[in-house]
Amino acid sequence: MKLVRDKIPEIIEADGKWCLCRRVHGKDEHLVFLRSKMLEETDEFLENPSLEEAADVYEVLITLCKMYDFSYEDVVKEAVRKREARGGFVKGIVLERVGDNG
């Protein structure tokens, strides 16, 4: 049992097959399935970096944003603000330890 894209049942039936599906039972269950889907799609992207896999991760993120009433535009603006203030993750910096100077 896993969360699939909204049109997958129609695609399966158009292929001459049948499928048994149900809708999630409320927001809590939806979030559980979205978490699982995000981990699945992220793993698939890391195993096979491709535009298609990146789009799958993106689609799950869009849905999560909607679930928490965040506009995607506001998320992008916040990411830009944080990148400008604190940087991104491009340089691959790993923090190993922090200590006092005294």
PyMOL commands that set and color helices and strands:
alter all, ss='L'
color gray80, all
select helices_A, chain A and resi 8-14+26-47+51-67+72-86
alter helices_A, ss='H'
color red, helices_A
deselect
rebuild
show_as cartoon
